[in-house]
Structures are given as structure tokens and as C-alpha cells.
Amino acid sequence: MRKLASIQKIKAVMPIPDADRLELVQVLGWKCVGGKDEFHVGDMVVYFEIDSFLPLCDEFEFLRKSSYKNNEFVGEGFRLKTMKFRGEISQGLCLGIDKLPKLQGMTLEEGMDVTEILGVREWEMPERAGSGGTMIGDRPGYIPKTDETRIQSAPELLNEFKGLPYYITTKMDGSSHSIGVRDGEISFTGHNFTYKDDGKSAFVEHVKAAGIPEKMKEYADEHGLSTLVLQGEWCGEGIQKNRLKLKKPEWFVFTAKMDDKRTDLATLREICEYVHCQMVPVEEEGDDLLAKYPDEAALLARAEGIGFNGTTREGIVIRPIEPVHSYTLSGPLSMKVINNKYLMKNDE
């Protein structure tokens, strides 16, 4: 589960030009707006990441004017998104621990996850039938969730890339969908659920017409695999407002897993070619990420610009060419860098 609300330490407090009542505070790699003299370097606070959906309660009522949302999928609450104050990007929310009754009397440590304690959920829209279909259960355990960690949430990830050959792909703007083959059986999933092969899923019909599931079975058989998983972004009309401006839907694969292990870049390319599916665009390959992009600011600048099909790039995903275990993530090393200009443009 994503750590949406956590105990963190204020790393820096910076003035905002021409703002008498506001300051910019830094937590982890994030910067957000706070009241003048409200926070000081070293203060322990609760930091809520963007995409947090805060419950209706007195301590969050001050967010009603700017952040109140109500939809049939997640109900009522307060959604945190990227905002701009006096020309400064603000991402997330810092609150003093004393303002949150549920945390009083608890032993709190830096980095502690308080998401569930405070009733915080991730802002999500439902998986629509047009991209998914008939839901028949949760994802099988061998098909992992496709969440990527943002560099601002774990700045220490950058050091884990030191000296590693890396590649950068375009972060495609769509809906996460996966195909899994286990002992000859095929599963089709969205971000959270498994979908029935009943003719109602545009994604399932698309990949079946292209022969991708059967080719995956062939590849698994040829290589003696118990499981083979391909994960990608399903993009097109009716999905995320079709921000990539595609005339027909497409599935862009970004991960391959063989017997529960992520493949290297060469094998990912090989599998995509074998099964005749499109891979996410590889924008760059290099020998040492830190030598070229020494800090978060350099990576945020790299994430900007024009991406696929002449559209504003959502961001980038960075991985080592050969899979490496991340001690920060307790899994394969990987991180995403989202374009702040994209977030502002699309009200995210």
C-alpha cells in the first residue's frame, strides 16, 4: 500500500517572493506551501502526498473550498493535488502532529506510515468497462501492482542508481493493464482486478485480435517458464481523456516478468518483438545516471517537454538495464519522475 501519510521531518523552509503569509517547506523531496513561521527545520510533521484523499472530519475542513470532491467510486473527501501559489509549485500538505487527534499519545518516529490511522485513501477513478470489462476478482498474486515510486517520495533512490547502466522510458498516459500466463492459463487484469474474457473488454479483445496471449504461451513453453507476465499502459479513446491523442487504442508494454523475476531491457525487447506488441518508447540509455542527472532538480527538468505523438510528456520512468534489488523499495529498483507542467495543465 502506498505511504500517503507519514511522519516526516522538515528539511528546509524557504521564503516565497511577495508572499507575506506563506513559506515553502521541504519534506523528503517534496515542496509544499505552509503558513509563515508555522514550520521550522527539524520539526516533525505529518506529510500527506499528492493523490491523497482525506476523510471528512473537523481537522481537514479547512480544505473544503480548495479540495472537496464527491464521486460514486470513492465518496466524499478532500483530494490533494499539485497547486501553484505565487508562482511556486506546491505538492502535498504538511500538518503539525498536534492538529491530528488520532495521533495524540502515540509513539511516533520519522518515516512512520499513518495512512490507515488517519483514514487516508488514494484518489482513484473507477476502472471503466471500456478499458477493463467484467470484473471477476482481484489480480492473481503472481501479477504485481504496477505502482512506481516518485523520486520526491524516496530521494535516496537516486543514490541506488550510482554507477549503474540505466534506461529512461516515456511515462505513457493511460490505464495499467497486464496479461499473465501461468501453467498455460491466461489472465487479463487492470490495475486492481481480473477481467473476464467475455467479449466486453476492449483491452482483452484488442490483445486477442493481435494474438498476444497465444504468443505469450508459446514463448513460455519454449523457455520452460511456469509464469510469464507482460504489463503495460492501455491508451486511447475513452481512457484518461486520450491525452496521447491516439486514433486507435494501443497497449504499450513496460515490464516483463519471467517466473516472478523482472527481465532486463534486452529480454523485454525480445519478448515484445516475439509476441508482436508495442513497447514503451525508450528515450535514453546511459552508463551512469548520477553523472548526468546529479539531483532531483535535474531529473524534474529532464521529465519536462514534448513526449509521444507531440503531446506534453506525463513524465519518465528510470530503471537499471539489468534488474537490481532496491533496499529502499524492497523490490526491483525503479522510479518515476512526473512532469510538474503536465500536472498543472491537467489539474492533477
C-alpha positions as CSV (number, residue, x, y, z in Angstrom):
1,M,0.0,0.0,0.0
2,R,1.3,3.4,-0.9
3,K,2.5,5.6,2.0
4,L,0.2,8.5,1.5
5,A,0.5,10.0,5.1
6,S,3.7,9.7,7.1
7,I,5.7,11.2,9.9
8,Q,8.5,13.3,8.4
9,K,11.0,15.9,9.3
10,I,11.1,19.4,7.8
11,K,14.3,19.6,5.8
12,A,14.1,23.3,4.7
13,V,12.0,26.4,4.9
14,M,12.2,28.9,2.1
15,P,10.7,32.3,1.5
16,I,8.2,32.9,-1.3
17,P,8.8,36.2,-3.1
18,D,6.0,38.8,-2.5
19,A,4.2,36.4,0.0
20,D,3.9,37.9,3.5
21,R,1.9,35.0,5.0
22,L,3.3,31.9,3.2
23,E,6.5,30.0,3.1
24,L,7.7,27.0,1.1
25,V,8.6,23.9,3.2
26,Q,10.5,20.8,2.1
27,V,9.8,17.3,3.2
28,L,11.6,14.4,1.6
29,G,11.9,15.6,-2.0
30,W,8.6,17.4,-1.9
31,K,7.9,21.1,-1.5
32,C,4.6,22.5,-0.3
33,V,3.2,25.8,0.9
34,G,2.8,26.4,4.7
35,G,1.9,29.4,6.8
36,K,4.6,32.0,7.7
37,D,6.6,30.7,10.8
38,E,4.3,27.7,11.0
39,F,7.1,25.2,10.5
40,H,10.8,25.2,11.3
41,V,13.7,23.0,10.1
42,G,13.7,19.8,12.1
43,D,10.0,19.9,13.1
44,M,8.3,16.5,13.0
45,V,5.1,16.8,11.0
46,V,2.6,14.7,9.1
47,Y,3.1,14.9,5.4
48,F,0.3,14.0,3.0
49,E,1.4,13.2,-0.6
50,I,-0.5,14.4,-3.6
51,D,-3.2,12.0,-4.7
52,S,-4.2,11.6,-1.0
53,F,-7.9,11.5,-0.4
54,L,-8.5,12.8,3.1
55,P,-11.7,11.9,5.0
56,L,-14.4,14.3,6.1
57,C,-13.6,15.4,9.6
58,D,-13.0,18.6,11.5
59,E,-9.3,18.6,11.2
60,F,-9.4,18.7,7.4
61,E,-12.4,21.1,7.0
62,F,-10.1,24.0,6.1
63,L,-9.5,22.2,2.8
64,R,-13.2,22.2,1.7
65,K,-13.0,25.3,-0.6
66,S,-10.0,24.1,-2.5
67,S,-10.1,20.3,-2.3
68,Y,-13.6,18.9,-1.7
69,K,-14.6,16.1,-4.1
70,N,-17.5,13.6,-4.3
71,N,-17.9,10.8,-6.7
72,E,-19.6,7.4,-6.7
73,F,-16.4,5.5,-6.6
74,V,-14.6,7.0,-3.6
75,G,-17.4,9.0,-2.0
76,E,-16.8,12.4,-0.2
77,G,-13.5,13.7,0.9
78,F,-10.6,16.1,0.2
79,R,-8.3,15.4,-2.7
80,L,-4.7,16.8,-2.6
81,K,-3.3,17.7,-6.0
82,T,-0.5,19.8,-7.4
83,M,-1.2,23.5,-7.0
84,K,0.6,26.8,-7.5
85,F,0.9,29.7,-5.1
86,R,2.7,32.9,-6.1
87,G,4.4,31.1,-8.9
88,E,5.6,28.3,-6.6
89,I,4.6,24.6,-7.1
90,S,3.1,23.1,-4.0
91,Q,2.7,19.3,-3.8
92,G,1.1,17.8,-0.8
93,L,0.2,19.0,2.7
94,C,2.1,19.4,6.0
95,L,0.2,19.4,9.3
96,G,1.5,19.7,12.8
97,I,1.1,16.5,14.8
98,D,-0.8,18.4,17.4
99,K,-3.6,19.1,14.9
100,L,-4.4,15.5,14.5
101,P,-6.3,14.0,17.5
102,K,-5.9,10.4,16.3
103,L,-2.1,10.6,16.7
104,Q,-2.1,12.1,20.3
105,G,-0.4,9.8,22.8
106,M,1.2,7.6,20.2
107,T,4.9,7.0,19.9
108,L,5.8,8.4,16.5
109,E,9.0,8.0,14.5
110,E,10.3,9.6,11.4
111,G,9.1,7.7,8.3
112,M,6.2,6.0,10.2
113,D,3.2,5.3,8.0
114,V,0.0,6.8,9.4
115,T,-2.1,6.4,6.3
116,E,-4.6,3.9,7.7
117,I,-4.7,5.5,11.2
118,L,-5.9,8.8,9.6
119,G,-8.3,7.1,7.2
120,V,-6.4,8.4,4.1
121,R,-7.0,6.7,0.8
122,E,-5.6,7.1,-2.7
123,W,-7.7,9.3,-5.0
124,E,-8.8,6.9,-7.8
125,M,-11.3,6.9,-10.6
126,P,-13.1,3.6,-11.3
127,E,-11.8,1.2,-13.9
128,R,-14.3,1.8,-16.7
129,A,-15.8,-1.0,-18.7
130,G,-14.4,0.5,-21.9
131,S,-10.9,-0.3,-20.8
132,G,-11.5,-3.2,-18.5
133,G,-14.7,-5.2,-18.8
134,T,-16.4,-7.6,-16.4
135,M,-14.5,-7.8,-13.1
136,I,-14.3,-11.3,-11.7
137,G,-11.9,-10.8,-8.8
138,D,-8.6,-9.4,-7.6
139,R,-5.4,-9.7,-9.5
140,P,-3.7,-13.1,-9.2
141,G,-0.8,-12.9,-6.8
142,Y,1.8,-13.5,-9.5
143,I,0.8,-10.4,-11.3
144,P,2.1,-7.4,-9.2
145,K,0.6,-4.0,-9.0
146,T,2.3,-1.6,-11.4
147,D,2.8,1.3,-9.0
148,E,6.0,3.3,-9.5
149,T,7.6,5.4,-6.7
150,R,8.2,9.1,-7.4
151,I,11.6,10.4,-6.8
152,Q,10.3,13.0,-4.4
153,S,8.8,10.3,-2.2
154,A,12.2,8.5,-1.9
155,P,15.1,10.8,-2.8
156,E,17.5,8.1,-1.6
157,L,16.6,6.0,-4.7
158,L,18.9,8.3,-6.8
159,N,22.0,7.1,-5.0
160,E,21.0,3.5,-5.6
161,F,21.5,4.1,-9.4
162,K,25.1,5.2,-8.8
163,G,27.4,3.6,-11.4
164,L,24.6,1.5,-13.0
165,P,23.8,1.5,-16.7
166,Y,20.3,2.8,-17.0
167,Y,17.5,3.5,-19.4
168,I,14.7,6.1,-19.5
169,T,11.3,5.4,-20.9
170,T,8.3,7.7,-21.6
171,K,5.6,7.5,-18.9
172,M,2.6,6.8,-21.0
173,D,-0.7,8.4,-20.0
174,G,-3.4,5.6,-19.9
175,S,-4.6,2.8,-17.7
176,S,-2.4,0.0,-16.4
177,H,-3.3,-3.5,-17.8
178,S,-1.5,-6.8,-17.6
179,I,-1.5,-10.2,-19.2
180,G,-0.3,-13.2,-17.2
181,V,0.3,-16.8,-18.3
182,R,0.6,-19.4,-15.5
183,D,1.0,-23.1,-16.4
184,G,-0.8,-22.4,-19.7
185,E,-3.7,-20.4,-18.2
186,I,-4.2,-16.8,-19.3
187,S,-5.3,-13.9,-17.0
188,F,-6.2,-10.4,-18.0
189,T,-6.0,-7.7,-15.4
190,G,-6.4,-4.0,-14.8
191,H,-4.7,-2.0,-12.0
192,N,-6.6,-3.8,-9.3
193,F,-8.9,-6.5,-10.8
194,T,-9.0,-9.5,-13.1
195,Y,-11.3,-9.3,-16.1
196,K,-13.5,-12.0,-17.7
197,D,-12.8,-12.9,-21.3
198,D,-16.5,-12.4,-22.3
199,G,-16.2,-10.0,-25.2
200,K,-16.9,-6.9,-23.1
201,S,-13.4,-5.7,-22.5
202,A,-11.9,-3.5,-25.2
203,F,-8.4,-4.4,-23.9
204,V,-8.9,-8.1,-24.0
205,E,-10.4,-8.0,-27.5
206,H,-7.5,-5.9,-28.7
207,V,-4.7,-8.1,-27.5
208,K,-6.5,-11.3,-28.5
209,A,-7.0,-9.9,-32.1
210,A,-3.3,-9.3,-32.1
211,G,-2.6,-12.8,-31.0
212,I,-0.5,-11.6,-28.0
213,P,-1.8,-14.1,-25.3
214,E,-1.2,-17.1,-27.5
215,K,2.3,-15.9,-28.5
216,M,3.0,-15.4,-24.8
217,K,2.0,-19.1,-24.1
218,E,4.3,-20.1,-27.0
219,Y,7.2,-18.1,-25.5
220,A,6.6,-19.5,-22.1
221,D,6.6,-23.1,-23.4
222,E,9.7,-22.6,-25.5
223,H,11.6,-21.2,-22.5
224,G,10.2,-23.6,-19.9
225,L,8.5,-20.9,-17.9
226,S,5.9,-21.5,-15.2
227,T,4.8,-17.9,-15.4
228,L,5.2,-15.0,-17.9
229,V,3.7,-11.6,-17.2
230,L,3.6,-8.6,-19.5
231,Q,2.5,-5.2,-18.0
232,G,1.7,-2.1,-19.9
233,E,-0.3,1.1,-20.4
234,W,-3.6,0.8,-22.3
235,C,-4.1,4.1,-24.1
236,G,-6.6,5.5,-26.5
237,E,-10.1,7.0,-26.9
238,G,-12.1,7.0,-23.6
239,I,-9.0,6.4,-21.4
240,Q,-7.6,9.2,-19.4
241,K,-9.2,11.7,-21.8
242,N,-6.9,10.2,-24.6
243,R,-4.2,12.7,-23.8
244,L,-1.9,11.0,-26.2
245,K,-4.3,11.8,-29.0
246,L,-4.3,8.3,-30.4
247,K,-6.6,7.5,-33.3
248,K,-6.8,3.8,-32.3
249,P,-6.1,2.2,-28.9
250,E,-2.7,0.7,-28.2
251,W,-1.0,-1.2,-25.4
252,F,2.5,-0.1,-24.5
253,V,4.4,-2.7,-22.5
254,F,6.9,-1.5,-19.9
255,T,7.6,-4.7,-17.8
256,A,8.1,-8.3,-18.4
257,K,8.4,-10.9,-15.6
258,M,9.6,-14.5,-16.1
259,D,9.0,-16.9,-13.2
260,D,8.4,-13.9,-10.9
261,K,11.6,-12.1,-11.8
262,R,11.8,-8.9,-13.8
263,T,13.7,-9.2,-17.1
264,D,16.5,-7.0,-18.3
265,L,15.9,-4.5,-21.1
266,A,17.2,-6.8,-23.8
267,T,14.9,-9.6,-22.8
268,L,11.9,-7.1,-22.6
269,R,12.6,-6.0,-26.1
270,E,13.0,-9.6,-27.3
271,I,9.6,-10.7,-25.7
272,C,7.8,-7.7,-27.2
273,E,9.1,-8.5,-30.6
274,Y,8.2,-12.2,-30.2
275,V,4.6,-11.5,-29.2
276,H,4.2,-8.6,-31.6
277,C,3.3,-5.9,-29.0
278,Q,4.5,-2.4,-28.8
279,M,6.9,-1.4,-26.1
280,V,7.0,2.0,-24.3
281,P,9.4,4.4,-26.1
282,V,13.0,4.2,-24.8
283,E,14.1,7.8,-24.7
284,E,17.7,7.3,-23.4
285,E,20.3,4.7,-22.4
286,G,23.4,5.6,-20.4
287,D,26.2,4.3,-18.2
288,D,25.8,6.4,-15.0
289,L,22.6,8.2,-14.1
290,L,24.1,10.4,-11.4
291,A,26.9,11.6,-13.6
292,K,24.3,13.1,-15.9
293,Y,21.5,13.9,-13.5
294,P,23.0,14.6,-10.1
295,D,19.9,15.6,-8.3
296,E,16.1,15.7,-8.3
297,A,16.0,19.2,-10.0
298,A,18.0,17.8,-12.9
299,L,15.6,14.8,-13.2
300,L,12.5,17.1,-12.9
301,A,13.9,19.2,-15.8
302,R,14.5,16.0,-17.8
303,A,10.9,15.0,-17.3
304,E,9.6,18.1,-19.0
305,G,9.0,18.7,-22.7
306,I,7.1,17.1,-25.6
307,G,6.6,13.3,-25.5
308,F,4.7,10.7,-27.5
309,N,2.7,11.9,-30.5
310,G,3.6,15.6,-29.9
311,T,1.8,15.8,-26.6
312,T,3.0,17.1,-23.2
313,R,5.0,14.4,-21.6
314,E,3.5,13.0,-18.4
315,G,6.9,12.1,-17.2
316,I,9.6,9.4,-17.4
317,V,10.4,6.1,-15.8
318,I,14.0,5.2,-15.0
319,R,15.4,1.7,-14.5
320,P,18.7,-0.1,-14.5
321,I,19.3,-2.0,-17.7
322,E,19.9,-5.2,-15.7
323,P,17.5,-5.6,-12.8
324,V,18.9,-4.6,-9.4
325,H,17.3,-5.1,-6.0
326,S,16.4,-1.8,-4.2
327,Y,16.8,-1.8,-0.4
328,T,14.6,1.3,-0.3
329,L,11.7,-0.4,-2.2
330,S,12.4,-4.0,-1.1
331,G,12.0,-4.9,-4.8
332,P,13.3,-4.1,-8.2
333,L,15.0,-0.7,-8.5
334,S,12.8,1.7,-10.5
335,M,11.4,5.2,-10.1
336,K,9.3,7.7,-11.9
337,V,9.7,11.5,-12.4
338,I,6.4,13.3,-13.2
339,N,6.4,16.5,-15.3
340,N,5.1,19.2,-13.0
341,K,3.9,21.2,-16.0
342,Y,1.8,18.2,-17.1
343,L,0.3,18.1,-13.6
344,M,-0.7,21.7,-13.7
345,K,-2.0,21.5,-17.2
346,N,-4.2,18.6,-16.4
347,D,-5.3,19.7,-12.9
348,E,-3.6,16.7,-11.2
